Amino acid sequence: MKKNIDSRYLAYLLRHHPEEANLHLDKNGWCDVDELLSALDLYQDELDDIVYSNTRFVYNENKTKIKAAHGHSVKVSYQNAAVPPNVLYHGTSRDLIPAIRRGGLKKMNRDAVHLSERYDTAVAVGARHTGGRGDRLVIYKVKAFEMHLAGYKFYKSEDGVWLTDSVPPEYLYI
């Protein structure tokens, strides 16, 4: 019987545990599409439906490789260093304000701190961390260009998410 594969399971494999399906990621997180199709008993059109129905995944130009756009806990290298805009946004739970004031934004068990160019995107992302309760949501503004000038590296994923190793508290405001 064929296993029901969805975007959450595919993200789990490509971000965190490729070994569970005997998948091999290169240093930039790319996986061979034929290897993935075979390992998951999927057809190309089924994989296309998953990839094109959300922004978690990207294909290379000729659709021979696939990767999770960001959010890895496995070590991957980002290739697209970029100069950030003046301000980026980060949505999170109000409960975390004291810890963020002390230590800033940290990547925790992820590959990077995730930031967005749009306030509304930060609201949508932050809402996932608050159980949808708007009264628990806080949106931080990040002085991204100032950080860049101070030597911090920023990367922009294929789906527009900005990534950096950490954001010290002095570069944050509400």
GROMACS elastic network, one bead per residue, 0.5 to 0.9 nm:
[ bonds ]
;  ai    aj funct       b0    kb
    2     5     6  0.89389   500
    2    40     6  0.87762   500
    2    41     6  0.70175   500
    2    42     6  0.85161   500
    3    40     6  0.76863   500
    3    41     6  0.77122   500
    3    42     6  0.88492   500
    5     8     6  0.82764   500
    5     9     6  0.63576   500
    5    10     6  0.70461   500
    5    40     6  0.76472   500
    5    42     6  0.81218   500
    5    46     6  0.88434   500
    5    47     6  0.88487   500
    5    50     6  0.87493   500
    6     9     6  0.55193   500
    6    10     6  0.62973   500
    6    11     6  0.86679   500
    6    50     6  0.67250   500
    7    10     6  0.50106   500
    7    11     6  0.59411   500
    7    12     6  0.84348   500
    7    50     6  0.57914   500
    7    51     6  0.76909   500
    7    53     6  0.87850   500
    7    54     6  0.80223   500
    7    56     6  0.78765   500
    7    57     6  0.87902   500
    8    11     6  0.50897   500
    8    12     6  0.61048   500
    8    13     6  0.87278   500
    9    13     6  0.63270   500
    9    14     6  0.86899   500
   10    13     6  0.51763   500
   10    14     6  0.61101   500
   10    15     6  0.82934   500
   10    50     6  0.86270   500
   10    57     6  0.89523   500
   10    68     6  0.85163   500
   11    14     6  0.51505   500
   11    15     6  0.55383   500
   11    16     6  0.76699   500
   11    56     6  0.71282   500
   11    57     6  0.78665   500
   11    67     6  0.88391   500
   11    68     6  0.63849   500
   11    71     6  0.87641   500
   11    72     6  0.88704   500
   12    15     6  0.54490   500
   12    16     6  0.53981   500
   12    17     6  0.62872   500
   12    18     6  0.79023   500
   12    72     6  0.89279   500
   13    16     6  0.55935   500
   13    19     6  0.76986   500
   13    20     6  0.71473   500
   13    21     6  0.72996   500
   13    23     6  0.80801   500
   14    17     6  0.66351   500
   14    18     6  0.55920   500
   14    23     6  0.83047   500
   14    25     6  0.78342   500
   14    29     6  0.75486   500
   14    30     6  0.84660   500
   14    31     6  0.78827   500
   14    57     6  0.89221   500
   14    66     6  0.87591   500
   14    67     6  0.63597   500
   14    68     6  0.57062   500
   14    72     6  0.76462   500
   14    74     6  0.87474   500
   15    18     6  0.74567   500
   15    29     6  0.81334   500
   15    67     6  0.82609   500
   15    68     6  0.61127   500
   15    69     6  0.87954   500
   15    70     6  0.75047   500
   15    71     6  0.62229   500
   15    73     6  0.60774   500
   15    74     6  0.64075   500
   16    19     6  0.88835   500
   16    71     6  0.85646   500
   16    72     6  0.58600   500
   16    73     6  0.51824   500
   16    74     6  0.54725   500
   17    20     6  0.57662   500
   17    21     6  0.79878   500
   17    23     6  0.86566   500
   17    73     6  0.85330   500
   17    74     6  0.75297   500
   18    21     6  0.58283   500
   18    22     6  0.62946   500
   18    24     6  0.65119   500
   18    25     6  0.73525   500
   18    74     6  0.88262   500
   19    23     6  0.55681   500
   19    24     6  0.72044   500
   20    23     6  0.74684   500
   21    36     6  0.82809   500
   21    39     6  0.60886   500
   21    40     6  0.73006   500
   22    35     6  0.87874   500
   22    36     6  0.88120   500
   22    39     6  0.70459   500
   23    31     6  0.70511   500
   23    32     6  0.83216   500
   23    35     6  0.69406   500
   23    36     6  0.66622   500
   23    39     6  0.74050   500
   24    29     6  0.87629   500
   24    30     6  0.82178   500
   24    31     6  0.60087   500
   24    32     6  0.77370   500
   24    35     6  0.83670   500
   25    28     6  0.74619   500
   25    29     6  0.50342   500
   25    30     6  0.51964   500
   25    32     6  0.78921   500
   25    67     6  0.82749   500
   25    76     6  0.86288   500
   26    29     6  0.52426   500
   26    30     6  0.53537   500
   26    31     6  0.66815   500
   26    76     6  0.79329   500
   27    30     6  0.75009   500
   27    75     6  0.76096   500
   27    76     6  0.53294   500
   27    77     6  0.59553   500
   27    78     6  0.88658   500
   28    67     6  0.85047   500
   28    75     6  0.85240   500
   28    78     6  0.62103   500
   28    79     6  0.74810   500
   29    66     6  0.82852   500
   29    67     6  0.57084   500
   29    68     6  0.72047   500
   29    69     6  0.86681   500
   29    72     6  0.85025   500
   29    74     6  0.85799   500
   29    75     6  0.81218   500
   29    76     6  0.54655   500
   29    77     6  0.74183   500
   29    78     6  0.86803   500
   30    33     6  0.89899   500
   30    59     6  0.86972   500
   30    60     6  0.85715   500
   30    65     6  0.58841   500
   30    66     6  0.54484   500
   30    68     6  0.79444   500
   31    34     6  0.88087   500
   31    35     6  0.75140   500
   31    36     6  0.71520   500
   31    64     6  0.85390   500
   31    65     6  0.53901   500
   31    66     6  0.53158   500
   31    67     6  0.60571   500
   32    35     6  0.52808   500
   32    36     6  0.63468   500
   32    37     6  0.87964   500
   32    64     6  0.60766   500
   32    66     6  0.65196   500
   32    67     6  0.89104   500
   33    37     6  0.60705   500
   33    38     6  0.85189   500
   33    44     6  0.85843   500
   33    59     6  0.86912   500
   33    63     6  0.72647   500
   33    64     6  0.52657   500
   33    65     6  0.50133   500
   33    66     6  0.60132   500
   34    37     6  0.51097   500
   34    38     6  0.61066   500
   34    39     6  0.84889   500
   34    44     6  0.87725   500
   34    64     6  0.72568   500
   34    65     6  0.82821   500
   35    38     6  0.52580   500
   35    39     6  0.60327   500
   35    40     6  0.85804   500
   36    39     6  0.51069   500
   36    40     6  0.60441   500
   36    41     6  0.81451   500
   36    42     6  0.79657   500
   36    66     6  0.86785   500
   37    40     6  0.54062   500
   37    41     6  0.56088   500
   37    43     6  0.63181   500
   37    44     6  0.70245   500
   37    47     6  0.77280   500
   38    41     6  0.50714   500
   38    42     6  0.66771   500
   38    43     6  0.85554   500
   39    42     6  0.79681   500
   42    45     6  0.83027   500
   42    46     6  0.63104   500
   42    47     6  0.67327   500
   43    46     6  0.52893   500
   43    47     6  0.64909   500
   43    48     6  0.87176   500
   44    47     6  0.51471   500
   44    48     6  0.60886   500
   44    49     6  0.86747   500
   45    49     6  0.61869   500
   45    50     6  0.87842   500
   46    49     6  0.51561   500
   46    50     6  0.66012   500
   46    51     6  0.88417   500
   47    50     6  0.51846   500
   47    51     6  0.61862   500
   47    52     6  0.85509   500
   48    51     6  0.50630   500
   48    52     6  0.58313   500
   48    53     6  0.81840   500
   49    52     6  0.54423   500
   49    53     6  0.59041   500
   49    54     6  0.89383   500
   50    53     6  0.54028   500
   50    54     6  0.69398   500
   50    57     6  0.84679   500
   51    54     6  0.60547   500
   51    55     6  0.71984   500
   51    56     6  0.73176   500
   51    57     6  0.55764   500
   51    58     6  0.68297   500
   51    59     6  0.80950   500
   51    66     6  0.89779   500
   52    55     6  0.73198   500
   52    57     6  0.81490   500
   52    58     6  0.85867   500
   54    57     6  0.73710   500
   55    58     6  0.75366   500
   55    68     6  0.88440   500
   55    69     6  0.75719   500
   55   158     6  0.89703   500
   55   159     6  0.62061   500
   56    67     6  0.85072   500
   56    68     6  0.56492   500
   56    69     6  0.55275   500
   56    70     6  0.73379   500
   56    71     6  0.88324   500
   56   159     6  0.77347   500
   57    66     6  0.69169   500
   57    67     6  0.56021   500
   57    69     6  0.51597   500
   57    70     6  0.83331   500
   57   158     6  0.87659   500
   57   159     6  0.83001   500
   58    63     6  0.88370   500
   58    65     6  0.84366   500
   58    66     6  0.56706   500
   58    67     6  0.56332   500
   58    68     6  0.64660   500
   58    69     6  0.61422   500
   58   158     6  0.71924   500
   58   159     6  0.80148   500
   59    62     6  0.75485   500
   59    63     6  0.51400   500
   59    64     6  0.72722   500
   59    65     6  0.56613   500
   59    67     6  0.66748   500
   60    63     6  0.52231   500
   60    64     6  0.65669   500
   60    65     6  0.54381   500
   60    66     6  0.63750   500
   60    67     6  0.84665   500
   61    64     6  0.78898   500
   61    65     6  0.84344   500
   62    65     6  0.78133   500
   63    66     6  0.70819   500
   67    70     6  0.85158   500
   68    71     6  0.74579   500
   68    72     6  0.76109   500
   69    72     6  0.85861   500
   69   157     6  0.60474   500
   69   158     6  0.61530   500
   69   159     6  0.65489   500
   69   161     6  0.85175   500
   70   110     6  0.89387   500
   70   111     6  0.77209   500
   70   112     6  0.83256   500
   70   114     6  0.84974   500
   70   157     6  0.66824   500
   70   158     6  0.86197   500
   70   159     6  0.86454   500
   70   161     6  0.78514   500
   70   163     6  0.83798   500
   71   110     6  0.57891   500
   71   111     6  0.60748   500
   71   112     6  0.72647   500
   71   113     6  0.88357   500
   71   114     6  0.80701   500
   72    75     6  0.70513   500
   72    76     6  0.73307   500
   72   109     6  0.85469   500
   72   110     6  0.56399   500
   72   111     6  0.52207   500
   72   112     6  0.81854   500
   73    76     6  0.85049   500
   73   109     6  0.59940   500
   73   111     6  0.54929   500
   74   110     6  0.81644   500
   74   111     6  0.73686   500
   75   111     6  0.69541   500
   76   111     6  0.75981   500
   78    81     6  0.73121   500
   78   155     6  0.68297   500
   78   156     6  0.85287   500
   78   157     6  0.79998   500
   79   155     6  0.76415   500
   79   156     6  0.89524   500
   79   157     6  0.89711   500
   80   154     6  0.86094   500
   80   155     6  0.55528   500
   80   156     6  0.61329   500
   80   157     6  0.72362   500
   80   158     6  0.87080   500
   81   153     6  0.70437   500
   81   154     6  0.57297   500
   81   156     6  0.65800   500
   82   153     6  0.78547   500
   82   154     6  0.57596   500
   82   155     6  0.53257   500
   82   156     6  0.62947   500
   82   162     6  0.89277   500
   83   144     6  0.87698   500
   83   145     6  0.72583   500
   83   148     6  0.69467   500
   83   153     6  0.82435   500
   83   154     6  0.66586   500
   83   155     6  0.79661   500
   83   156     6  0.88434   500
   84    87     6  0.77948   500
   84    88     6  0.78597   500
   84   117     6  0.88480   500
   84   144     6  0.60093   500
   84   145     6  0.56405   500
   84   148     6  0.72266   500
   84   154     6  0.66809   500
   84   155     6  0.82111   500
   84   156     6  0.83501   500
   84   162     6  0.78527   500
   85    88     6  0.68915   500
   85   117     6  0.76756   500
   85   143     6  0.87139   500
   85   144     6  0.64565   500
   85   145     6  0.57342   500
   86   142     6  0.82248   500
   86   143     6  0.61045   500
   86   144     6  0.54811   500
   86   146     6  0.71047   500
   87   117     6  0.73339   500
   87   141     6  0.63245   500
   87   142     6  0.54151   500
   87   143     6  0.50989   500
   87   144     6  0.52926   500
   87   145     6  0.68307   500
   87   146     6  0.88071   500
   88   115     6  0.60322   500
   88   116     6  0.55186   500
   88   117     6  0.50055   500
   88   118     6  0.73040   500
   88   119     6  0.80866   500
   88   140     6  0.83753   500
   88   141     6  0.58705   500
   88   142     6  0.50561   500
   88   143     6  0.68992   500
   88   144     6  0.60603   500
   88   145     6  0.88349   500
   88   162     6  0.80950   500
   89   114     6  0.88691   500
   89   115     6  0.54690   500
   89   116     6  0.51532   500
   89   117     6  0.62623   500
   89   118     6  0.67875   500
   89   119     6  0.60376   500
   89   121     6  0.83281   500
   89   122     6  0.58452   500
   89   123     6  0.88933   500
   89   139     6  0.66189   500
   89   140     6  0.56352   500
   89   142     6  0.58524   500
   90   105     6  0.89651   500
   90   113     6  0.88408   500
   90   114     6  0.71546   500
   90   115     6  0.51971   500
   90   116     6  0.65446   500
   90   119     6  0.81697   500
   90   121     6  0.87410   500
   90   122     6  0.52875   500
   90   123     6  0.80571   500
   90   125     6  0.81075   500
   90   126     6  0.73026   500
   90   138     6  0.83699   500
   90   139     6  0.56099   500
   90   140     6  0.51079   500
   90   141     6  0.66054   500
   90   142     6  0.74691   500
   91   115     6  0.83186   500
   91   116     6  0.89844   500
   91   119     6  0.85619   500
   91   121     6  0.83763   500
   91   123     6  0.56220   500
   91   124     6  0.77707   500
   91   125     6  0.60823   500
   91   127     6  0.74312   500
   91   129     6  0.82610   500
   91   137     6  0.69594   500
   91   138     6  0.58468   500
   91   140     6  0.62766   500
   91   141     6  0.89794   500
   92    95     6  0.85158   500
   92    96     6  0.74193   500
   92    97     6  0.88008   500
   92   122     6  0.82269   500
   92   123     6  0.83061   500
   92   125     6  0.77000   500
   92   127     6  0.73238   500
   92   128     6  0.83514   500
   92   129     6  0.59884   500
   92   130     6  0.72217   500
   92   136     6  0.83407   500
   92   137     6  0.59337   500
   92   138     6  0.56035   500
   92   139     6  0.64617   500
   92   140     6  0.79577   500
   93    96     6  0.57131   500
   93    97     6  0.76257   500
   93   126     6  0.67738   500
   93   127     6  0.79994   500
   93   129     6  0.59713   500
   93   130     6  0.54814   500
   93   136     6  0.55123   500
   93   138     6  0.58724   500
   93   139     6  0.85450   500
   94    97     6  0.55740   500
   94    98     6  0.87854   500
   94   130     6  0.82660   500
   94   135     6  0.81551   500
   94   136     6  0.50062   500
   94   137     6  0.54681   500
   94   138     6  0.53272   500
   94   139     6  0.87770   500
   95    98     6  0.74501   500
   95    99     6  0.85761   500
   95   136     6  0.71949   500
   95   137     6  0.87221   500
   96    99     6  0.54724   500
   96   100     6  0.60988   500
   96   101     6  0.85850   500
   97   100     6  0.50880   500
   97   101     6  0.59901   500
   97   102     6  0.86322   500
   97   138     6  0.83555   500
   98   101     6  0.51505   500
   98   102     6  0.63998   500
   98   103     6  0.87863   500
   99   102     6  0.51509   500
   99   103     6  0.60661   500
   99   104     6  0.73056   500
   99   105     6  0.87403   500
  100   103     6  0.51759   500
  100   105     6  0.58679   500
  100   106     6  0.83992   500
  100   168     6  0.85659   500
  100   169     6  0.67034   500
  100   172     6  0.89440   500
  101   104     6  0.58070   500
  101   105     6  0.87612   500
  101   168     6  0.87679   500
  101   169     6  0.56594   500
  101   170     6  0.86060   500
  101   172     6  0.84927   500
  102   168     6  0.88113   500
  102   169     6  0.68354   500
  103   106     6  0.76197   500
  103   167     6  0.85034   500
  103   168     6  0.64391   500
  103   169     6  0.61456   500
  104   166     6  0.72799   500
  104   167     6  0.54451   500
  104   170     6  0.78468   500
  104   171     6  0.82789   500
  104   172     6  0.75287   500
  105   108     6  0.87185   500
  105   113     6  0.68626   500
  105   165     6  0.88474   500
  105   166     6  0.55760   500
  105   168     6  0.64890   500
  105   169     6  0.73218   500
  105   172     6  0.86908   500
  106   109     6  0.89850   500
  106   110     6  0.89856   500
  106   112     6  0.77072   500
  106   113     6  0.61035   500
  106   165     6  0.70707   500
  106   167     6  0.66676   500
  106   168     6  0.83472   500
  107   110     6  0.53049   500
  107   111     6  0.63374   500
  107   114     6  0.79862   500
  107   164     6  0.82811   500
  107   165     6  0.63104   500
  107   166     6  0.62552   500
  108   111     6  0.80782   500
  108   112     6  0.80227   500
  108   113     6  0.81629   500
  109   112     6  0.85524   500
  110   113     6  0.74315   500
  111   163     6  0.85716   500
  111   164     6  0.87570   500
  111   165     6  0.76590   500
  112   163     6  0.55699   500
  112   164     6  0.53767   500
  112   166     6  0.71688   500
  113   162     6  0.80885   500
  113   163     6  0.55161   500
  113   164     6  0.53577   500
  113   165     6  0.58512   500
  113   166     6  0.59372   500
  113   167     6  0.77060   500
  114   161     6  0.64573   500
  114   162     6  0.58105   500
  114   163     6  0.50076   500
  114   164     6  0.70721   500
  115   118     6  0.89970   500
  115   122     6  0.74662   500
  115   142     6  0.83581   500
  115   161     6  0.60456   500
  115   163     6  0.62013   500
  115   164     6  0.81550   500
  116   119     6  0.72595   500
  116   120     6  0.89449   500
  116   121     6  0.64679   500
  116   122     6  0.61045   500
  116   160     6  0.74990   500
  116   161     6  0.55400   500
  116   162     6  0.58461   500
  116   163     6  0.87728   500
  117   121     6  0.77555   500
  117   122     6  0.82550   500
  117   160     6  0.80698   500
  117   161     6  0.77501   500
  117   162     6  0.76517   500
  118   121     6  0.53283   500
  118   122     6  0.65976   500
  118   123     6  0.88891   500
  119   122     6  0.51495   500
  119   123     6  0.63421   500
  119   124     6  0.88429   500
  119   139     6  0.78640   500
  119   141     6  0.88168   500
  120   124     6  0.63012   500
  120   125     6  0.86763   500
  121   124     6  0.50974   500
  121   125     6  0.61744   500
  121   126     6  0.83924   500
  122   125     6  0.50931   500
  122   126     6  0.57752   500
  122   127     6  0.83166   500
  122   139     6  0.67710   500
  122   140     6  0.86691   500
  123   126     6  0.50795   500
  123   127     6  0.59770   500
  123   128     6  0.89011   500
  123   134     6  0.89432   500
  123   137     6  0.76611   500
  123   138     6  0.81422   500
  123   139     6  0.68613   500
  124   127     6  0.52010   500
  124   128     6  0.69555   500
  124   132     6  0.89648   500
  125   128     6  0.55607   500
  125   129     6  0.73255   500
  126   129     6  0.52867   500
  126   130     6  0.66925   500
  126   132     6  0.84846   500
  126   137     6  0.63927   500
  126   138     6  0.74788   500
  126   139     6  0.75081   500
  127   130     6  0.51325   500
  127   131     6  0.63090   500
  127   133     6  0.68867   500
  127   134     6  0.69820   500
  127   136     6  0.85027   500
  127   137     6  0.65026   500
  128   131     6  0.57104   500
  128   132     6  0.61610   500
  129   132     6  0.75417   500
  129   136     6  0.89447   500
  129   137     6  0.80962   500
  130   133     6  0.55068   500
  130   134     6  0.73838   500
  130   135     6  0.86035   500
  130   136     6  0.58868   500
  130   137     6  0.62468   500
  131   134     6  0.85945   500
  131   136     6  0.86258   500
  132   135     6  0.89175   500
  132   136     6  0.84057   500
  132   137     6  0.83930   500
  133   136     6  0.56408   500
  133   137     6  0.69143   500
  134   137     6  0.51425   500
  134   138     6  0.84553   500
  135   138     6  0.83326   500
  138   174     6  0.75483   500
  139   173     6  0.87684   500
  139   174     6  0.63132   500
  140   172     6  0.62978   500
  140   173     6  0.56863   500
  141   144     6  0.86623   500
  141   171     6  0.82519   500
  141   172     6  0.57273   500
  141   173     6  0.53010   500
  141   174     6  0.58592   500
  142   145     6  0.86661   500
  142   146     6  0.89767   500
  142   147     6  0.85989   500
  142   167     6  0.76742   500
  142   171     6  0.57195   500
  142   173     6  0.67425   500
  142   174     6  0.88467   500
  143   146     6  0.54543   500
  143   147     6  0.62851   500
  143   148     6  0.88224   500
  143   170     6  0.87417   500
  143   171     6  0.50905   500
  143   172     6  0.64066   500
  143   173     6  0.82090   500
  144   148     6  0.61751   500
  144   149     6  0.86954   500
  144   152     6  0.87594   500
  144   154     6  0.84952   500
  144   167     6  0.87150   500
  144   171     6  0.74897   500
  145   149     6  0.62296   500
  145   150     6  0.86080   500
  146   149     6  0.51087   500
  146   150     6  0.63547   500
  146   151     6  0.89239   500
  146   152     6  0.89349   500
  146   171     6  0.77470   500
  147   151     6  0.65146   500
  147   152     6  0.54852   500
  147   153     6  0.81969   500
  147   167     6  0.81776   500
  147   171     6  0.70101   500
  148   151     6  0.51787   500
  148   153     6  0.62763   500
  148   154     6  0.72943   500
  149   152     6  0.72890   500
  152   164     6  0.76260   500
  152   165     6  0.82519   500
  152   166     6  0.86552   500
  152   167     6  0.88537   500
  153   163     6  0.85010   500
  153   164     6  0.61614   500
  153   165     6  0.77049   500
  154   162     6  0.67229   500
  154   163     6  0.56436   500
  154   165     6  0.81069   500
  155   161     6  0.83040   500
  155   162     6  0.57197   500
  155   163     6  0.50691   500
  155   164     6  0.65163   500
  156   159     6  0.79514   500
  156   160     6  0.58559   500
  156   161     6  0.56975   500
  156   163     6  0.61506   500
  157   160     6  0.52822   500
  157   161     6  0.52696   500
  157   162     6  0.63624   500
  157   163     6  0.73668   500
  158   161     6  0.75021   500
  163   166     6  0.87967   500
  164   167     6  0.75079   500
  167   170     6  0.82431   500
  167   171     6  0.65854   500
  167   172     6  0.74872   500
  168   171     6  0.58238   500
  168   172     6  0.72869   500
  169   172     6  0.53126   500
  169   173     6  0.81653   500
  170   173     6  0.80566   500
